[in-house]
Amino acid sequence: MNKEKPIIASDYRTKTTLGLALTTLIFLSPFGVAQFVQGNIVLGAFSLVVIVLFAINAWNCKRGQYNFMLTYIGLVPAIIIFFVYAFHTAGVISIFWCFPAVLAFYFMLPERQAWIANIAFIVIVLPQAWMTLEFELAIRLLVSVTMVSIFSAIFVRVISEQQKTLEKQAQVDPLTGLLNRTLLHQTLEHAIHQNRAGGHDMTLISLDIDHFKSINDTQGHSVGDSILRDIGQYLNQHTLSSDKVFRIGGEEFLVVLLKKNLQQGLRMAEELRVAIASLTVPLENDLTVSIGVATLELEEGWDNWMKRCDDNLYRAKNAGRNQVMA
């Protein structure tokens, strides 16, 4: 079955990190300069470190190469150390910086890392508040920061779940449950990269239902949809987790076989042809498919690879259907 998680082309955290980085550069830079002017060299230096790390994040996001580990192992410790010094040098004004820091962790990091960062922040930074603030104010700060952290976690969880749902809807064919064309180009490029890096054979199987238009016209679209679902379910259940199965057209399917040579592809294609013909479907005549098979050639691009596979499929159609061509 196709259990592999779809590749995410973009993530909302990249955009939010870019926005947070630019905002921090605008508002924290004057604070850092003021610390140097006032002689608070250590606090000014840590402000500069935070600004530089945010600037690097902004640059990476702009290039589409954001890596949350820079935030997790670099920016989070820098922010925590910044607050430790801030409470001892700037005093009560540091309270106001706590809330954007807590929010930033959740919007810039995956959920698990955000929780760890916020727990570290609360455990390390807030005890400093007990040393520098009045008891009642310190209690209020602890409760407020904790509530903001929990509310942020809930909000980000909802956004993450909605994003996963939208990604699935965008990448999966709703009728058959197979992948649609959205990830096809990327999957083929990945297969080509594996071929060139490790020398593994890569094979395509293109499958088209014979006389499908006639089935729809005579039996109705509900029967046609039922057949598509049955074939999709069979393909999903009888391919390896490393293989990728797509519905790329109305009645056309494509199987990407990773690390399979032509003979293996032909054997699997023939098994699929026979198995589909034995499916129980509400038709007077047998359900048949025509299949084309093509193995990636040396220095071949994905478009020509697909074209050769399609050409073989049409050869099978022109030769009388219900057969495999390679």
C-alpha positions as CSV (number, residue, x, y, z in Angstrom):
1,M,0.0,0.0,0.0
2,N,1.1,3.6,-0.5
3,K,1.9,4.5,3.1
4,E,4.6,7.0,2.5
5,K,3.8,10.5,3.6
6,P,3.5,12.9,0.7
7,I,6.3,15.3,0.2
8,I,5.4,18.8,1.3
9,A,6.3,21.4,-1.2
10,S,5.9,24.3,1.2
11,D,5.1,24.8,4.9
12,Y,3.3,27.6,6.6
13,R,6.1,27.7,9.2
14,T,8.5,29.0,6.5
15,K,6.3,32.0,5.8
16,T,5.6,32.7,9.5
17,T,9.3,32.4,10.3
18,L,10.1,34.9,7.6
19,G,7.5,37.3,8.9
20,L,8.7,36.9,12.5
21,A,12.3,37.4,11.4
22,L,11.5,40.7,9.7
23,T,9.4,41.9,12.6
24,T,12.2,41.0,15.1
25,L,14.8,42.8,13.0
26,I,12.7,46.0,13.1
27,F,11.8,46.0,16.8
28,L,14.7,44.3,18.5
29,S,17.5,46.2,16.6
30,P,16.7,49.6,18.4
31,F,16.7,47.8,21.7
32,G,20.1,46.2,21.0
33,V,21.6,49.5,20.0
34,A,20.2,51.2,23.1
35,Q,21.8,48.5,25.3
36,F,25.2,49.2,23.8
37,V,24.7,53.0,24.2
38,Q,23.7,52.5,27.9
39,G,26.8,50.3,28.5
40,N,24.9,47.0,28.8
41,I,27.4,45.2,26.6
42,V,26.4,41.6,27.4
43,L,22.7,42.2,26.8
44,G,23.5,44.2,23.7
45,A,25.7,41.4,22.4
46,F,23.0,38.8,23.0
47,S,20.5,41.0,21.3
48,L,22.9,41.2,18.3
49,V,23.2,37.3,18.3
50,V,19.4,37.0,18.2
51,I,19.1,39.6,15.4
52,V,21.8,37.8,13.3
53,L,20.2,34.4,13.8
54,F,16.8,35.9,12.8
55,A,18.4,37.5,9.8
56,I,19.9,34.2,8.7
57,N,16.5,32.6,9.1
58,A,14.9,35.3,7.0
59,W,17.5,34.8,4.3
60,N,17.0,31.1,4.2
61,C,13.2,31.5,4.1
62,K,13.5,33.9,1.2
63,R,15.5,31.3,-0.7
64,G,13.0,28.6,0.3
65,Q,15.6,26.7,2.3
66,Y,14.5,27.2,5.9
67,N,15.7,24.5,8.3
68,F,14.1,24.6,11.8
69,M,17.3,23.1,13.4
70,L,18.9,26.5,13.1
71,T,16.1,27.9,15.3
72,Y,16.1,24.9,17.6
73,I,19.8,24.6,18.5
74,G,20.8,28.2,17.8
75,L,18.0,30.7,18.2
76,V,16.2,29.1,21.2
77,P,19.3,29.0,23.4
78,A,20.2,32.5,22.4
79,I,16.8,33.8,23.3
80,I,16.8,32.1,26.6
81,I,20.2,33.5,27.5
82,F,19.0,36.9,26.3
83,F,16.1,36.8,28.8
84,V,18.3,35.6,31.7
85,Y,20.4,38.7,31.3
86,A,17.5,40.9,30.4
87,F,15.7,40.2,33.8
88,H,18.9,41.1,35.7
89,T,19.7,44.2,33.7
90,A,16.5,45.6,32.3
91,G,14.2,44.4,35.1
92,V,10.4,44.5,34.8
93,I,10.4,45.7,31.2
94,S,11.6,42.2,30.2
95,I,8.1,40.8,31.0
96,F,6.8,42.3,27.8
97,W,9.3,40.4,25.6
98,C,8.3,37.0,27.1
99,F,5.0,36.7,25.2
100,P,6.3,37.2,21.6
101,A,9.1,34.8,22.4
102,V,6.6,32.1,23.5
103,L,4.5,32.7,20.3
104,A,7.6,32.7,18.1
105,F,8.6,29.2,19.2
106,Y,5.3,27.7,18.2
107,F,5.2,29.4,14.9
108,M,8.8,28.7,13.9
109,L,9.2,25.1,15.2
110,P,7.5,21.7,14.8
111,E,5.1,21.0,17.6
112,R,7.3,18.7,19.7
113,Q,10.3,21.0,19.5
114,A,8.1,24.0,20.3
115,W,6.9,22.3,23.5
116,I,10.5,21.6,24.5
117,A,11.6,25.1,23.7
118,N,8.8,26.6,25.8
119,I,9.3,24.3,28.7
120,A,13.0,25.2,28.7
121,F,12.0,28.8,28.5
122,I,9.6,28.6,31.5
123,V,12.0,26.5,33.6
124,I,15.1,28.6,33.0
125,V,13.8,32.1,32.4
126,L,10.9,32.5,34.8
127,P,12.9,31.6,38.0
128,Q,14.9,34.8,37.1
129,A,11.7,36.7,37.4
130,W,11.3,35.4,41.0
131,M,14.7,37.0,41.8
132,T,14.0,40.4,40.2
133,L,10.3,40.9,40.5
134,E,7.8,41.2,43.3
135,F,6.1,37.9,44.3
136,E,2.6,38.8,43.0
137,L,4.0,40.1,39.7
138,A,6.2,37.0,39.2
139,I,3.1,34.7,39.8
140,R,1.1,36.6,37.3
141,L,3.9,36.4,34.8
142,L,4.2,32.6,35.3
143,V,0.5,32.1,34.8
144,S,0.2,34.4,31.8
145,V,3.2,32.9,30.0
146,T,1.9,29.4,30.7
147,M,-1.6,30.2,29.4
148,V,-0.2,31.9,26.3
149,S,2.0,28.8,25.6
150,I,-1.0,26.5,25.9
151,F,-3.2,28.7,23.8
152,S,-0.5,28.9,21.1
153,A,-0.1,25.1,21.2
154,I,-3.8,24.6,20.6
155,F,-3.9,27.2,17.8
156,V,-0.9,25.7,16.0
157,R,-2.2,22.2,16.4
158,V,-5.5,23.2,14.6
159,I,-3.5,24.9,11.8
160,S,-1.3,21.9,11.4
161,E,-4.2,19.5,11.2
162,Q,-5.9,21.7,8.6
163,Q,-2.8,21.9,6.6
164,K,-2.4,18.1,6.5
165,T,-6.0,17.8,5.4
166,L,-5.6,20.3,2.6
167,E,-2.3,18.6,1.5
168,K,-4.0,15.2,1.4
169,Q,-7.0,16.7,-0.6
170,A,-4.6,18.3,-3.0
171,Q,-2.5,15.2,-3.6
172,V,-5.0,12.3,-3.4
173,D,-7.7,11.4,-6.0
174,P,-10.9,11.4,-4.0
175,L,-12.6,8.6,-6.0
176,T,-9.8,6.0,-5.9
177,G,-7.7,7.1,-2.9
178,L,-4.6,7.0,-5.2
179,L,-2.2,9.8,-5.7
180,N,-3.1,12.3,-8.4
181,R,-0.8,14.2,-10.8
182,T,0.2,16.7,-8.2
183,L,3.3,14.7,-7.1
184,L,3.9,12.8,-10.3
185,H,6.7,15.1,-11.7
186,Q,8.4,15.2,-8.3
187,T,8.2,11.4,-7.9
188,L,9.6,10.7,-11.3
189,E,12.5,13.1,-10.7
190,H,13.2,11.4,-7.4
191,A,13.3,8.0,-9.2
192,I,15.7,9.4,-11.8
193,H,17.9,10.7,-9.0
194,Q,18.0,7.3,-7.3
195,N,18.8,5.7,-10.6
196,R,21.8,8.0,-11.3
197,A,23.0,7.9,-7.7
198,G,22.8,4.1,-7.1
199,G,22.3,2.6,-10.5
200,H,18.9,1.1,-9.5
201,D,16.5,0.2,-12.3
202,M,13.2,2.2,-12.4
203,T,10.2,1.0,-14.3
204,L,6.8,2.6,-15.2
205,I,3.6,0.7,-15.8
206,S,0.9,2.6,-17.6
207,L,-2.6,1.0,-17.4
208,D,-5.7,2.0,-19.2
209,I,-9.2,0.4,-19.0
210,D,-10.4,-0.9,-22.3
211,H,-13.6,0.6,-23.8
212,F,-14.2,2.6,-20.6
213,K,-16.2,5.3,-22.5
214,S,-18.6,2.6,-23.7
215,I,-18.9,1.3,-20.2
216,N,-19.9,4.8,-19.0
217,D,-22.3,5.3,-21.9
218,T,-24.1,1.9,-21.6
219,Q,-23.9,1.1,-17.9
220,G,-23.8,4.6,-16.4
221,H,-21.2,6.7,-14.6
222,S,-22.0,5.1,-11.3
223,V,-20.8,1.7,-12.7
224,G,-17.8,3.4,-14.2
225,D,-16.9,5.0,-10.8
226,S,-17.4,1.7,-9.1
227,I,-14.9,0.0,-11.5
228,L,-12.4,2.8,-11.0
229,R,-12.6,2.4,-7.2
230,D,-12.2,-1.4,-7.4
231,I,-9.1,-1.1,-9.6
232,G,-7.7,1.7,-7.4
233,Q,-8.2,-0.4,-4.3
234,Y,-6.6,-3.5,-6.0
235,L,-3.6,-1.4,-7.1
236,N,-3.2,0.1,-3.7
237,Q,-3.3,-3.3,-1.9
238,H,-1.1,-5.2,-4.3
239,T,1.9,-2.9,-4.7
240,L,4.8,-2.4,-2.3
241,S,4.9,0.6,0.0
242,S,8.0,1.8,-1.9
243,D,6.0,1.8,-5.2
244,K,3.8,4.8,-6.1
245,V,0.4,4.4,-7.8
246,F,-1.3,7.4,-9.5
247,R,-4.6,8.0,-11.2
248,I,-3.4,10.3,-14.0
249,G,-6.5,10.4,-16.1
250,G,-10.1,9.4,-16.3
251,E,-9.4,5.7,-16.7
252,E,-5.6,5.7,-16.8
253,F,-3.3,4.7,-14.0
254,L,0.4,4.8,-13.5
255,V,2.6,2.6,-11.3
256,V,6.1,3.8,-10.5
257,L,8.2,0.7,-9.6
258,L,11.3,1.7,-7.7
259,K,14.4,-0.6,-8.0
260,K,12.6,-2.9,-10.5
261,N,14.0,-3.9,-13.9
262,L,12.0,-4.5,-17.1
263,Q,11.4,-8.2,-16.6
264,Q,10.1,-7.5,-13.1
265,G,7.9,-4.8,-14.5
266,L,6.5,-7.0,-17.2
267,R,5.8,-9.8,-14.7
268,M,3.9,-7.4,-12.5
269,A,2.0,-5.9,-15.4
270,E,0.9,-9.3,-16.6
271,E,-0.2,-10.2,-13.0
272,L,-2.2,-6.9,-12.9
273,R,-3.8,-7.6,-16.2
274,V,-5.0,-11.1,-15.2
275,A,-6.1,-10.0,-11.8
276,I,-8.2,-7.1,-13.0
277,A,-9.9,-9.3,-15.6
278,S,-11.0,-11.5,-12.7
279,L,-12.5,-8.7,-10.6
280,T,-16.2,-9.0,-9.9
281,V,-17.8,-6.1,-11.7
282,P,-21.4,-5.4,-13.0
283,L,-20.6,-5.9,-16.7
284,E,-21.8,-8.3,-19.3
285,N,-18.4,-8.6,-20.8
286,D,-15.0,-9.1,-19.0
287,L,-13.2,-6.1,-17.7
288,T,-9.9,-5.8,-19.5
289,V,-7.0,-3.4,-19.4
290,S,-4.1,-2.5,-21.8
291,I,-0.7,-1.9,-20.3
292,G,2.5,-0.3,-21.3
293,V,5.8,-0.8,-19.6
294,A,9.0,1.2,-19.8
295,T,12.3,1.0,-17.9
296,L,14.3,4.2,-17.4
297,E,17.2,4.5,-19.9
298,L,20.6,6.1,-19.3
299,E,20.5,9.9,-19.1
300,E,16.8,9.9,-19.9
301,G,14.4,12.6,-18.6
302,W,11.1,12.0,-17.0
303,D,9.1,13.3,-19.9
304,N,10.6,11.0,-22.5
305,W,10.4,8.1,-20.0
306,M,6.7,8.8,-19.6
307,K,6.3,9.2,-23.4
308,R,7.8,5.8,-24.1
309,C,5.6,4.2,-21.5
310,D,2.5,5.8,-23.1
311,D,3.6,4.8,-26.6
312,N,3.8,1.2,-25.4
313,L,0.3,1.5,-23.9
314,Y,-1.1,2.7,-27.2
315,R,0.7,-0.1,-29.0
316,A,-1.2,-2.5,-26.7
317,K,-4.4,-0.7,-27.6
318,N,-3.8,-0.8,-31.3
319,A,-2.8,-4.5,-31.2
320,G,-6.2,-5.5,-29.9
321,R,-6.2,-4.4,-26.2
322,N,-6.1,-6.7,-23.1
323,Q,-2.3,-7.1,-23.4
324,V,1.0,-5.8,-22.2
325,M,3.6,-4.1,-24.4
326,A,7.2,-3.0,-23.6
